[in-house]
Amino acid sequence: MAEVRYYGTGKRKTAVARVWLIPNGEGKIQIKRSKNKILSAEEYFGRITLLKIMQQPFEVTGTTGRFDVLCTVKGGGKSAQADAIKYGIAKALLAFNPELRQVLKKAGFLTRDARIKERKKYGQRGARARYQWSKR
């Protein structure tokens, strides 16, 4: 019999995370990097602050240690990837139990952070920086 999994997609800046929650787990978070390479979150991120960011939806809903997390993540930096995984976990928890919506919404985990890099404009050095200009 196939095991039940709950899916959620999270995005932040240019990072995209695909997250599967597996019930009756020990609370392990694993990141799949390639076909056969699966790393633990501690190995992949290496910073305790990023691990705590990813575990916030579980702490708020009181489901810490009840799920194993398997995810793939592409693009962005490590911090944006951790935020994308957090958002994906929140959406997967919602798929597991729609009654958690109020708690997750109040904590702000169901709102996608829409801040992205501003594009470079023509005639300028960057998004806001201008080329140096001399009046005389």
Backbone as JSON, one array per atom type, in Angstrom:
{
  "sequence": "MAEVRYYGTGKRKTAVARVWLIPNGEGKIQIKRSKNKILSAEEYFGRITLLKIMQQPFEVTGTTGRFDVLCTVKGGGKSAQADAIKYGIAKALLAFNPELRQVLKKAGFLTRDARIKERKKYGQRGARARYQWSKR",
  "N": [[0.84, -1.19, 0.0], [0.54, 2.22, -0.81], [2.17, 4.92, 0.81], [0.72, 7.67, 2.61], [1.06, 11.0, 1.63], [1.49, 14.52, 2.08], [1.38, 17.41, 0.14], [3.08, 20.48, -0.63], [3.91, 23.6, -2.12], [6.48, 25.95, -1.99], [7.64, 29.3, -2.33], [10.23, 31.76, -2.56], [11.8, 34.75, -3.23], [13.93, 33.8, -5.72], [13.91, 31.16, -5.16], [12.55, 27.89, -5.18], [10.61, 25.54, -3.56], [9.66, 22.19, -3.26], [7.61, 20.37, -1.26], [7.02, 17.51, 0.73], [5.04, 16.11, 3.21], [5.29, 13.5, 5.48], [3.29, 11.55, 7.37], [3.35, 10.3, 10.81], [6.06, 10.32, 11.47], [9.47, 11.02, 12.61], [10.18, 13.65, 12.76], [12.22, 14.38, 11.07], [13.96, 16.35, 8.68], [14.58, 16.26, 5.35], [16.55, 16.92, 2.48], [16.37, 16.55, -0.93], [18.82, 16.33, -3.26], [19.88, 15.34, -5.71], [19.29, 12.61, -8.02], [19.98, 10.32, -6.42], [20.97, 11.36, -4.08], [20.38, 12.29, -0.89], [20.21, 14.65, 1.59], [20.44, 15.52, 5.08], [18.74, 18.21, 6.73], [20.41, 19.57, 8.44], [22.96, 18.97, 7.45], [22.78, 20.11, 4.88], [22.05, 22.89, 5.17], [23.5, 23.85, 7.43], [23.37, 25.92, 9.31], [21.99, 26.8, 12.39], [19.98, 28.69, 12.76], [18.61, 28.74, 10.3], [17.5, 26.19, 10.32], [15.73, 26.43, 12.45], [13.98, 28.32, 11.4], [12.71, 26.81, 9.41], [11.3, 25.01, 10.99], [9.34, 26.42, 12.26], [6.49, 26.44, 11.4], [5.62, 23.95, 12.39], [6.01, 24.24, 15.15], [4.23, 26.3, 15.81], [1.75, 25.15, 15.2], [1.76, 22.98, 16.85], [2.62, 20.45, 16.05], [5.12, 19.33, 16.16], [7.57, 16.94, 15.48], [5.79, 15.04, 14.53], [5.75, 14.6, 11.83], [7.69, 13.55, 9.0], [9.8, 15.29, 6.77], [10.25, 15.63, 3.36], [11.97, 17.18, 0.82], [12.55, 19.02, -2.23], [14.66, 21.52, -3.46], [15.29, 24.43, -5.35], [17.25, 27.05, -6.83], [17.93, 30.49, -5.81], [19.38, 31.66, -2.65], [20.7, 30.17, 0.41], [19.2, 31.12, 2.63], [16.83, 32.12, 1.44], [15.95, 29.71, 0.39], [15.41, 28.27, 2.74], [13.26, 29.78, 3.73], [11.45, 29.32, 1.66], [11.0, 26.59, 1.97], [9.81, 26.65, 4.49], [7.39, 27.97, 3.89], [6.32, 26.1, 2.11], [6.0, 23.9, 3.83], [4.04, 24.93, 5.54], [1.88, 25.13, 3.74], [1.56, 22.44, 3.1], [0.85, 21.41, 5.59], [-1.62, 22.57, 5.79], [-2.95, 21.17, 3.79], [-3.02, 18.73, 5.04], [-4.56, 19.23, 7.37], [-7.19, 21.25, 7.22], [-8.2, 22.85, 9.26], [-6.15, 24.1, 10.52], [-5.67, 26.48, 9.31], [-6.39, 29.03, 10.41], [-4.57, 29.36, 12.56], [-2.08, 29.22, 11.26], [-2.33, 31.36, 9.45], [-2.57, 33.54, 11.17], [-0.03, 33.54, 12.27], [1.36, 34.27, 10.07], [2.35, 32.58, 8.11], [1.12, 31.78, 5.8], [1.27, 33.69, 3.93], [2.77, 34.73, 1.04], [6.01, 35.97, 0.66], [6.46, 38.63, -1.22], [8.6, 40.12, -2.05], [11.0, 40.76, -4.42], [14.02, 40.87, -6.41], [14.69, 44.04, -7.78], [14.46, 45.09, -11.16], [17.18, 45.92, -13.4], [17.52, 49.1, -14.88], [17.59, 50.58, -18.16], [20.14, 52.84, -19.26], [21.13, 53.31, -16.79], [23.25, 52.3, -14.01], [22.33, 50.29, -12.37], [19.45, 49.01, -10.63], [18.6, 51.24, -9.16], [20.86, 52.86, -8.96], [22.61, 55.44, -10.62], [24.57, 56.29, -13.56], [27.73, 57.94, -13.16], [27.69, 61.47, -13.2], [28.73, 64.48, -14.6], [28.48, 67.87, -14.16], [29.98, 69.97, -15.2]],
  "CA": [[0.0, 0.0, 0.0], [1.31, 3.46, -0.9], [2.04, 5.75, 2.0], [0.06, 8.95, 2.4], [1.93, 12.18, 1.7], [0.82, 15.8, 1.88], [2.27, 18.2, -0.7], [2.98, 21.93, -0.64], [4.96, 24.29, -2.86], [6.85, 27.22, -1.38], [8.53, 30.13, -3.12], [10.76, 32.97, -1.93], [12.73, 35.33, -4.19], [13.96, 32.9, -6.88], [13.96, 29.79, -4.65], [11.31, 27.13, -5.27], [10.7, 24.31, -2.78], [8.56, 21.22, -3.33], [7.65, 19.77, 0.07], [6.1, 16.43, 1.04], [4.98, 15.74, 4.62], [4.99, 12.09, 5.66], [2.81, 11.43, 8.75], [3.9, 9.28, 11.7], [7.51, 10.36, 11.36], [10.21, 11.42, 13.81], [10.52, 15.06, 12.68], [13.4, 14.58, 10.24], [13.81, 17.16, 7.47], [15.57, 15.8, 4.38], [16.56, 17.65, 1.21], [16.82, 15.71, -2.04], [19.63, 17.17, -4.13], [19.92, 14.74, -7.05], [18.53, 11.36, -8.08], [20.26, 9.39, -5.32], [21.6, 12.05, -2.95], [19.46, 12.92, 0.06], [20.94, 15.19, 2.73], [19.62, 16.03, 6.18], [18.7, 19.68, 6.71], [21.6, 20.04, 9.16], [24.09, 18.89, 6.52], [22.61, 21.0, 3.73], [22.05, 24.31, 5.53], [24.66, 24.1, 8.29], [23.13, 26.99, 10.28], [20.88, 26.48, 13.29], [18.91, 29.67, 12.56], [17.82, 28.32, 9.15], [16.73, 25.02, 10.74], [14.63, 26.91, 13.28], [13.03, 28.97, 10.49], [11.92, 25.76, 8.74], [10.47, 24.28, 11.95], [8.34, 27.32, 12.85], [5.08, 26.03, 11.24], [5.34, 22.82, 13.29], [5.95, 24.74, 16.52], [3.01, 27.1, 15.96], [0.57, 24.27, 15.15], [1.89, 21.91, 17.85], [2.81, 19.16, 15.37], [6.55, 19.03, 16.13], [7.91, 15.52, 15.62], [4.75, 14.14, 14.01], [5.92, 14.42, 10.39], [8.98, 13.62, 8.34], [9.7, 16.21, 5.64], [11.13, 15.38, 2.22], [11.78, 18.31, -0.09], [13.55, 19.4, -3.22], [14.7, 22.99, -3.5], [16.14, 24.95, -6.44], [17.34, 28.49, -6.99], [18.1, 31.36, -4.65], [20.41, 31.36, -1.66], [20.29, 29.27, 1.5], [18.16, 31.75, 3.45], [15.6, 32.12, 0.66], [15.52, 28.32, 0.3], [14.81, 27.92, 4.03], [11.95, 30.43, 3.77], [10.59, 28.63, 0.71], [10.64, 25.32, 2.61], [8.86, 27.0, 5.55], [6.11, 28.25, 3.25], [5.84, 24.82, 1.59], [5.55, 23.09, 4.98], [2.77, 25.5, 6.0], [0.83, 24.75, 2.78], [1.34, 21.0, 3.23], [0.09, 21.23, 6.83], [-2.99, 22.97, 5.45], [-3.52, 20.04, 3.06], [-3.23, 17.68, 6.04], [-5.67, 19.6, 8.25], [-7.63, 22.61, 6.88], [-8.54, 23.61, 10.47], [-4.95, 24.82, 10.97], [-5.55, 27.71, 8.54], [-6.47, 30.21, 11.28], [-3.32, 29.47, 13.33], [-1.0, 29.52, 10.31], [-2.57, 32.69, 8.89], [-2.26, 34.51, 12.23], [1.43, 33.57, 12.41], [1.9, 34.86, 8.85], [3.02, 31.57, 7.3], [0.4, 31.52, 4.55], [1.44, 34.86, 3.07], [4.03, 34.64, 0.3], [6.81, 37.19, 0.7], [6.51, 38.99, -2.64], [9.75, 40.97, -2.35], [11.98, 40.18, -5.32], [15.01, 41.82, -6.89], [14.2, 45.03, -8.75], [15.22, 44.95, -12.4], [18.08, 46.98, -13.84], [16.92, 49.94, -15.92], [18.54, 51.04, -19.18], [20.62, 54.19, -19.0], [21.55, 53.37, -15.4], [24.17, 51.24, -13.64], [21.6, 49.22, -11.7], [18.02, 49.27, -10.47], [18.44, 52.62, -8.69], [22.1, 53.61, -9.12], [22.79, 56.07, -11.92], [25.95, 56.49, -13.97], [28.26, 59.19, -12.63], [27.37, 62.56, -14.11], [29.48, 65.69, -14.28], [27.78, 69.04, -14.69], [30.96, 70.75, -15.98]],
  "C": [[0.89, 1.25, 0.0], [1.1, 4.3, 0.35], [1.43, 7.1, 1.65], [1.08, 10.06, 2.56], [1.1, 13.42, 1.45], [1.81, 16.76, 1.23], [2.01, 19.7, -0.56], [4.15, 22.52, -1.41], [5.21, 25.63, -2.19], [7.8, 27.98, -2.28], [8.98, 31.33, -2.3], [11.88, 33.49, -2.81], [12.77, 34.43, -5.43], [14.03, 31.44, -6.45], [12.58, 29.15, -4.74], [11.51, 25.82, -4.53], [9.46, 23.47, -2.99], [8.66, 20.37, -2.07], [6.6, 18.68, 0.21], [6.19, 16.14, 2.54], [4.55, 14.28, 4.71], [4.57, 11.92, 7.12], [3.49, 10.28, 9.5], [5.41, 9.18, 11.58], [8.16, 10.77, 12.68], [10.6, 12.9, 13.78], [11.77, 15.34, 11.86], [13.06, 15.44, 9.02], [14.94, 16.75, 6.53], [15.42, 16.58, 3.08], [17.13, 16.74, 0.14], [17.54, 16.61, -3.03], [19.7, 16.64, -5.56], [19.2, 13.4, -6.97], [18.74, 10.46, -6.86], [20.82, 10.05, -4.07], [20.57, 12.78, -2.11], [20.28, 13.35, 1.28], [19.97, 15.58, 3.84], [19.7, 17.56, 6.12], [19.93, 20.26, 7.41], [22.82, 20.03, 8.24], [23.98, 19.94, 5.42], [22.74, 22.47, 4.12], [23.21, 24.68, 6.44], [24.49, 25.21, 9.31], [21.88, 26.69, 11.09], [19.7, 27.43, 13.06], [18.01, 29.26, 11.38], [16.97, 27.09, 9.48], [15.52, 25.45, 11.57], [13.56, 27.6, 12.44], [12.12, 27.92, 9.86], [10.97, 25.05, 9.7], [9.36, 25.13, 12.56], [6.89, 26.88, 12.62], [4.69, 24.87, 12.14], [5.17, 23.29, 14.73], [4.64, 25.5, 16.78], [1.77, 26.21, 16.03], [0.64, 23.13, 16.16], [2.05, 20.54, 17.24], [4.29, 18.78, 15.27], [6.79, 17.55, 16.36], [6.88, 14.55, 15.09], [4.91, 13.82, 12.53], [7.4, 14.32, 10.04], [8.78, 14.52, 7.12], [10.72, 15.79, 4.58], [10.9, 16.52, 1.24], [12.9, 18.41, -1.11], [13.5, 20.92, -3.3], [15.7, 23.42, -4.56], [16.14, 26.46, -6.4], [17.55, 29.24, -5.69], [19.27, 30.98, -3.78], [19.85, 30.49, -0.56], [19.15, 29.85, 2.33], [16.81, 31.76, 2.72], [15.06, 30.7, 0.52], [14.86, 27.87, 1.59], [13.42, 28.53, 4.16], [10.96, 29.76, 2.82], [10.12, 27.3, 1.29], [9.61, 25.57, 3.72], [7.46, 27.23, 4.99], [5.48, 26.97, 2.69], [5.32, 23.92, 2.69], [4.2, 23.6, 5.47], [1.63, 25.1, 5.06], [0.53, 23.26, 2.85], [0.57, 20.68, 4.51], [-1.38, 21.57, 6.62], [-3.69, 21.85, 4.68], [-3.84, 18.89, 4.01], [-4.46, 17.97, 6.9], [-6.08, 21.05, 7.96], [-7.99, 23.47, 8.1], [-7.34, 24.4, 11.0], [-4.79, 26.17, 10.28], [-5.51, 28.95, 9.43], [-5.15, 30.44, 12.02], [-2.17, 29.87, 12.42], [-1.12, 30.93, 9.74], [-2.19, 33.77, 9.91], [-0.75, 34.65, 12.42], [2.12, 34.14, 11.16], [2.61, 33.88, 7.94], [2.32, 31.27, 5.99], [0.46, 32.7, 3.59], [2.79, 34.76, 2.37], [4.73, 35.99, 0.36], [7.1, 37.58, -0.75], [7.71, 39.86, -3.01], [10.75, 40.23, -3.23], [12.92, 41.27, -5.79], [14.41, 42.74, -7.94], [15.08, 44.97, -10.0], [16.1, 46.15, -12.67], [17.39, 47.77, -14.94], [18.0, 50.38, -16.92], [18.91, 52.48, -18.89], [21.07, 54.38, -17.56], [22.49, 52.19, -15.12], [23.44, 50.04, -13.03], [20.12, 49.57, -11.62], [17.77, 50.72, -10.07], [19.66, 53.48, -8.96], [22.23, 54.16, -10.53], [24.27, 56.06, -12.28], [26.41, 57.84, -13.41], [28.07, 60.29, -13.68], [28.13, 63.81, -13.66], [28.79, 66.88, -14.94], [28.71, 69.87, -15.58], [32.18, 69.94, -16.3]]
}
